[in-house]
């Protein structure tokens, strides 16, 4: 069985268990068979063990419900794992389609223009993070247009809007910095090993954010009002995992978020134009008003 096939089995197992219906082992096996995988009981047991061992996703058995479930509280970064499965399975679909027909790409339109600058850095960066090795590189700042050399203790790779970012600590400082991987040049993985701070959880920094900025505001309640049409899109693709429906009628749909409002979140709100209204907090309402007024003035 190819690695793609194994990942596909993992996906189906997660898909079946993740529906919160507490399927029995037999139902999981039947679900795999329905999707073209006729495998032994031992193979499924091994898959569940590997999902736990390789990815930190805790699949447990509930005796009261006689079925399996995903213990998200005990799992390590479940959202990242689900996103990983999505990427891998999409890649497999495209790979298999290309094998069947070379003109497959004629029927697919990608959002970007294929700028993969910096993608070659992902493998050495991941190696440095896993082995706790310091790295050195030159980074370009988009705001100033200047390039600067850094020595960094790398902790995390983060994806946002089809771009990759490195999260690390510079020199003798203790605060995390974010670097666009596409703007990293002359990367060198050093032999020097560093000891990661045990109390630091870099992934946790972004738990309450949309995007990359986490340190400029405080965690608070945000309430948004959407037109019924726009609400359909927001409900199918939530702005944040804390999203909660609080009002729904013929005129509007209100949702509540528990986040740190930041630059990226404000950008998303601005992109939705008159199909959304910020109801809370007041300071965010004022900032959106100010930005919209400034934008309007450009068209006078």
Secondary structure, 3 states (H helix, E strand, C coil): CCHHHHHHHHHHHHHHHCCCCCCCHHHHHHHHHHCCCCCCHHHHHHHHHHHHHHHCCCEEEECCCCEEEECCCCCCCHHHHHHHHHHHHHHHHHHHHHHHCCCHHHHCCCCCCCCCCCCCHHHHHHHHHHHCEEEEEEEECCCCCCEEEEEEEEEEEEEECCEEEEEEEECCCCCEEEEEHHHEEEEEEEEEECCCCCCCCHHHHHCCCCCCCCCCCCCEEEEEEECHHHHHHHHHCCCCCCCEEEEECCCCEEEEEEECCCHHHHHHHHHCHHHEEEEECHHHHHHHHHHHHHHHHCCC
